[in-house]
Structures are given as C-alpha cells and as structure tokens.
Amino acid sequence: MSDLKPSMVFFLLFILLSVDAHKLSLDFYSKTCPSLAKIVRDTTARYISIAPSLAPALLRLHFHDCFVLGCDGSILLNSTRNNLAEKDMIPNQHLRGFQVIDAVKLAVEKKCPRKVSCADILALAARDAILQIKGPFWNVPLGRRDGRKSSAKQASANIPLPSFNITQLVTLFASKGLSTKDLVVLSGSHTIGICHCSWFTTRIYNFTGRGDADTTMNPNYVAALKRACQLNDKKTYVEMDPGSFRDFDNSYFRNVKKRKGLLQTDSALMNNAYTKRYIQSHSFYGFDNTFFDDFAVSMEKMGRIGVLTGTSGEVRKVCSFVN
C-alpha cells in the first residue's frame, strides 16, 4: 500500500466502503423504518390466520421471484402493453398471495413512505407466514432494491419444470449459487401446500405416451391420485404432502422415500447419492430440528440471489408497477 499514490489509496478505500455499504444487513431499516418488522408481521398474520394456505403460497412466490433475475420483486410486476411479465407465464399463473404483499406494502408506505422495497417485503412476509404456521425461523437480511424488469421469457428459462430430472435440478440450482444440499432442503418446502392436477396428470395417465403411469411411483399412490384427478383436469388440486400438507415437518421426506413424491422433481431426489442420503436420514417420525436448521440456512442463502443494492433498481411505491 505504501507504493500507491494518495489518490489511488482514496479510490480503493471508496470502493471498499461502497461494497460494504451495499451489503444486506439485519438492521438496514433501523433508522429509516424501525417499525418495519412489526408492520410486516402483524399484517401477514391477519391473512394467515384466516387463510393458512397462503403461507406456502407466499413461500413459493418468494422462490419464483429469486430464481428469475434475482430477489428483486420482479414477480410482483404486472404485464404491460409491450411486455409479458413473469406472473403471466403459464406455470406462474397459479401463484397466489399478491394481495398480502400489496396490503403489507400499503401499511409500510403509510408509516415509512418510499423507504422499503417490495423485494424486502416479500422476503419478510414469506418468512413470517411460515413462522405463523409453526414452521422454521430464518434471518432475513435487508437492503434489496426493486428491479424494473419482469420477463416471462426469463421465467420460462429459470423456473424448474415439474418434469425436471436430478441432473437438470442440480445444474439449475448451481447456476443460482445453491448447492445440492440446498436443493433437497428447499424441496422440503413441499411438505406444505397444494398442487393442481395439471402439473402431474401426464405422469399418472400417459407417462411414456402409451397410457401408462410412471413406474417409479407407488402404485397405490397412483390409484389415489387417479381418483382425485381426471385426465386433463385443470381445476382440481391435491395435497403436496398427503396427510400432512398443513404442517411444516419432515413427512415430505418420508413420502418421497415411500415413492410418493407428487412431482417428478420430488421423485428425482432419490436418484442422487447425496439427496437420497439426506431424505433417508430425515424420514423419521417426530420433530426434525436439523431439517429446520438446514432450511433456515438455505432460505437465507436463496434470499441473497442476484439482489440489487445501493443505487441499483428502485424502491417502488406500488409493487405491481415500476415508478
């Protein structure tokens, strides 16, 4: 450092300080919106207490946001005359929970106008919703900025399809900076929520094009699904984790081990040595603290994907429109 000119030293110091300033932090809004945590928690709780099914919906909303263009709130943007937004891409048309984010944003704007991003609100609301149904707690570092773009094309390229095999899943997660462990841990979120029949009817009625079912599935489970879903059924939905879809627990891993994974992406986890081992070691009965701890780590990691910070992006006044 002694050989550097003073101007160069100042420039390097400025760069280092700028990088530090743009990191996410737990106390990001401690001065600009100190009541943020309470506002998000209380508003989210009002919705979840009436409709607990919104908890998995908000978690899925957060996931679909982060995997496309990073955790920048782009999933919340509406389509315009010249652009088809992420939320209107076919797999995303079943997403729910937008009204919760809008309600939280409205409450936050009344108290702290133009201070808190929609991306941060979505990240907080997803965590608080899961906590409300007695799921795991995880830290949500804040300071995300909202993106100005939302692309259905980008969503198609970055959201895993229900037919993905294990290689495709591992590759996609790796492209987001997530490990194979993160893949199996975050897949554990399928322990709650519902799924429309249209996402898997081909798997149980015409898997290879010969009117057959996927032989990797438990035949009794296939029969139960056929009773619930007709071929080409686009209205009915079933439990993601049969018998325990309201409880955030490790029963998902037990069902996958029993060949009762609803989607091909669930069953695919048994085709990788690491993910199979994780499933087997977490398929016991009883409270699984290790899974909860792992989920907290993976969720915080996911929440940092491609974030915009500092002067990048914006803080939207309304989450569905750019300023």
N, C-alpha and C positions, 0 to 999 in steps of 0.2 A: 504493500500500500504506500510505502514511503516514496516509491519512484513515480507515483501518479501525481499529476498536476492537481492543484486545489479544485479547479473546475470539474475535473473528472471525478474526484472524490465526492463532491457535492452531488453530481449526477447519479453516481452509483447509490449514494445514500437515499436520494429521492426515489429511485426505482425500488429499493428495498422497502422503504416506508410505504410506497404506493401498493406494493404487493401485500404487505401486512394489513393495510387499511381495507383491502378488498376481500379479505378472508371472511367466511361466515363465522359468526360468534353467537353464543347463547344470550349475550346482553346487548345485542345490536340496537334494540329499540328502548333500552333502559332510560334514555333521556327524551327521545322523540315520541315514544308511545308506551309509557310504563305500565299502562293497564291492558296492554295487548293480550297477554296470556289469559287473563280473566274474561275478557270480552269473547275471545275465540272459544274458550272452554264452556262458558255459560250458554252462548248461542248454539254451539254444536250440540250440547247436552239436551237442549229443548227439543231439537229434531230427533235425536237418537232415542230419547225417552218415549217418543210417540211411535217412531218407526225404526226399530233396531236394525232392520235390513239395510239402512242407509250407511251403516258402519263399513261393511265390506265394499259397498258402492264407492264410498269416499276413498278407501284404500286403493281400489282399482283405478279410480280417477287420478290419484297421485302417481301410481305406477305408469299409467298411459301417458301422463304428462312428461315424466322424467325420461322415458325411453325415446321420446321424439323431440329432438332439438334441445334436450336437457330440461331440467326442472325450472321452467321459465313461465309457467302458466299459459302456454300456448294452447293447451287442450280446452281452455275456457273461452277462447275467442270464437265468435260467430263467423260464418261464411259471409263473403261479400259478393257483389255482382261479378267481380273479376277473380275471385279466389274461393276454392272449396277448402274449408277449414278441416282440421283433424277430427273434430267431433262428428263431422258428417261423412267420414269414411265408414264403410259398411260395418266392420267389427266394432267401431266406436259408437254406433247408433244406439246400442243398448246401455251405454254409460248413463249413470244416474248420480244425483247428488249436487247438481249445479245450483239448485235453489238454496242449498245450505251455504255454499261458498258465497253466493250473492247476498244472503242475509248477514253473514259474518262481515263481509266487506262493507255493507251499508252501516252496520253498527260501528265498525272501526273508523270509517270515514267521518262519522258524527263526532267521534272523540279525537281522532288524530288524522285530519284531512291530508291526503296526498303524501302520507308518510310510509305506509305499509304496502308492500307488493302483494298482488294476488297469488303469486307463486309461494310466498311465505305463508299466506293464509291457508292455501290448500295443504301445504306440508303440515302445518299445525293442526288443522281440522281433521286430517286423516289420522294423525296420532291420537288426538283427543277422542275421536269417535271410537277407535279400537279400545282405548282405555276405559271408555264408558261401558263397554260390554265385557269388561274384566279381562281384556287382552293385555299384552305386554306394553310397558312404557319404554319409549326411546327418546333420547335427546334430539331436539330439532334446532341445530344452529341456524341462525337467521342472517339475512342480508341479501337475499336473492332479489334480482330485478326482473321485471316482466319483459318477455320478448314481444316483438312487434310483428312476428310472422307466425302463421299457422298453416301447415300444408298437409292436405290429405295424402298426397303422394309420399311425403316423408313418413307419415303414419303407416302407410302400407308397407314401407321398406323397413320399418323398425319395430313394429309390434309383432311379437311371436304369434304365429298361427297355431290353432289348436292341433294341427296335424304335424307340427314340427317333431323331428326325431332328436335324439340326445345330442348328436353332433351339431345340428343347427342351433339348438338351445345353448350349448356351451359356447359356441362361436359368437352368437349374438350377445350373450351376457359379457363375454370377454371384451367385445367391442365397446362396451359401456364401462369398462373398468371393474367389472364384477367377476368374482371367482366362481368355480364350480360349487363351492360351499354356499356362496350367496344364492346360486341358482336353486339348490334344493331347499335351503332355508326359506327363501322368499316364496317358493312354490307351496310351502306350508301354509301360506295365507289362504289357500283353497280349503282350509278347514272351516271357513265360514262363507256364507253366501249361496247364491243360486246361479244356475246356468240354463240358458234357453236350449231347447231340444235341437234347434237348427245347427248348433255347434258340434253335435256329435251323432246325429241320426244316421249319417252315412256309415259311421263306424259300427253301428249295430244292425243295419239293414242291408248294406251293399258295399262292404269294405273293399273288396277286390273287384267289384263290378259283376259279381256272379250271385248276387242276392245273399251274401253271407255276412257273418259278423266277424269282428277282429278276434282271432283265436287267443290273443294274449289276455283277453278279459275273462273274468269269472262268468261261466255260462248262466249261473243263477242271477247274477247282476244284470247280464244282458237281457234276460227274460223280464226282470223287474222294470228295466228301462223301456222295453218294448210295450209293456202295459201302460206306462206313463206317457210315452211319446209315439205318435203315429209317424209314418214316413212323410217327410216334407213338412212336418209340424213346425210352424213358425210362431206359435203363440204360447205353448206350454213351456214351463220351466221345471227343473228338478233341483234337488239339493246337491251342492258340490261335494259335501262330505256327509253321505247318508247316515241319518241317525244322530248327527251332532253338528248340523250346519249353523246353529246359532251360537255355539260355544267355541271360543278360541282355545283349542287344545291340540294334542298331538294325535288325535284319532285319524286325521288325514293320512299320516304315515302308516297306521295300521291297515287302513283300507287299501292303500297303494300296494302294500306288502301282500294283501289278500287278492290282488289282481282286480281291485275295484276302483281303479283310477278312472275318473269320468272321461277325461280328455286324453288324447294320445300323448300330449305333453306330460301328463301325470304318469302314465304307464312307462313312458320313455325313461323316467328316472331310475328304473330298475335295470337299465341297460348300460350303466356306467358304474365302475367299481366303487368310486367314492360316494356317489349319490345313493347307490344301493346300500352301502355300508351305513350311511347316515340314517336312511329310512329304517333299516333293521334295528339300529341302536336306539331309535326314538319311537318305536312302535309298541312300547309297553303301556300298561294302564296306569293312570294316576297323573298327577300334576308334573309337567316336564319343565322344570326351571331352566335346564340347559338350553332347550329349544327357545324359550322366551328370551334368554340372554343372547343367543345367536341371532334371533330375529331382530332384536334391538340394534345390534352391531350392523347387520346387513341393511336395515332400513335407513340408518343414519348415513351409511355409505351410499345407498341409492339416492338419497336426497341431495347429494352433492354432485350428481352427474350434470356436466355441462352448464353449471349455474352462471348466470350473468350477474356481475357485481360492479361496484363503483359507479362509473358513469355509463356503463353499457345498458342497453334497454331503457326501460322507464318504469314508473310506478303508476299503473293505470288507475283512473278514477272509478271506472266501471270495468269489471273483469271480462266482460264479453266483447269489449271494443277497445281498440288502441286509442290513445288520447288524440 
